[in-house]
Amino acid sequence: MPDVREDSSLSWFRGRGGRRFGLEFALIIVIKLALLTLLWAFVIRPLPRADTSPTAIERHFSAPSSTESSR
């Protein structure tokens, strides 16, 4: 009767196919992280931020609306 512990102690991931799968999976994750970093650096980061200082908010609410004055 074969020993069951010998079969279960050998993991598929420790074999040649498992190592290749792990390497490819890690490579995909690294590439995706690099692409997301580049996307953030060139697209998201340069967007202008709204001025939220108290004086800017006060100016925004006290300025007359252009749609009301055209009627």
Steps between C-alpha positions, in 0.01 A plus 500: 500500500655837400569755767251787465730748676759479223247599234353787701840640603595562138332818393420573137638849555845360581520327163618647170150600390420660832817706505429619146142589595623693805758687294247593231245605761754719680608652168141588412452668838822702464407612148151605610641697793747675269225587251274633776787710634566645155129567450485685832816699428398618153120520518369536853771700676508798260128574542444842656364497849207721595575799718325425828629791702234690694541811285455302178185335635364839608573645153328204336179539700488879487558530124182552296404207285529559125179308425292727727632823347426391141126468558 
